[in-house]
Amino acid sequence: MTKKIDDQVNSPKHYTGDIECIDAMVSAFGEEQVRIYSKLNAFKYLWRCDKKHTKSKTDLQKARWYTIRAAGLDPRI
């Protein structure tokens, strides 16, 4: 039996359910507002990535994910 690994970058367990949080945000606020949010969130992850010893790589991966989302390059859009 293979244990499913929690993907903290692309699909963290605490953000999933019947609908992904980011998709609910688009429904509530619109695509442009979510792109602005994504740009700000990428900045946050870059800002703090060197301040954590164990999560630096994860923060850089999250910043990349949000940058791609902010640029409109997320294949789900």
N, C-alpha and C positions, 0 to 999 in steps of 0.2 A: 504494500500500500504506500503510495507516494503522498507525502505531506505537502499541502499547498503552502507556498511561501507568500507572506504578506508583502505586496509590492508597495512600499512606502512612497514611491514617486508617482507612478501612473494610476494606481487604483488602491489607495489605502483603505483598509477595512472600515475605518471610522468615517469615511466619506461616501460609502456605497450603500445601496439599498435598492428599492425599486427604481430609483432615478439617482444619477450622480449629482452631487451638490452643485458642481459647476453648471450642469444643465438646468437645474432649478434656478440658479442665479440668472442665467440667460432668459429664462421664462419670466422671471420677476422684474428684471432690470434692463434687459436688452443686451444685444451683442456688443455694442460700442462701450457700454459701461463695464461689462465684464472684461473687455480688452484693457481698459484703463486699470481696473482692479488687478489684472494679471501682470501688467507692467510694474505696478507698485509692489506687488507681492514678489516678483523676481528681484527687485531692488532690495527688499527686506532680506531675502535669503542670501543674496550676495553680501550684504552688509554684515551679517552675523556668522557667515560660514567659518571664518577663521577664529571665532571666539569659542567654538565648541571643539573639543578634542576628538570625540567619537563620531560626530554626525556631519563633519565638514563635507565629505563626499556626497552624502545624501542632500545636504543643502544646495550644493552646486547642481546636482541633478534636478532638484525641484526648481531652482532658478532657471535652468534650461527649459524645463517643461512649461513654466509660466511665460518665458520669453517667446517660445514657439506659439503659445496660445495668444499672446498679445499681438503677435505679428499676423495672426489669422492663418497660420500654417498647420494648425491642428487638423488632422485628417477627418475628425468627427464633425467639423464645422461645415 
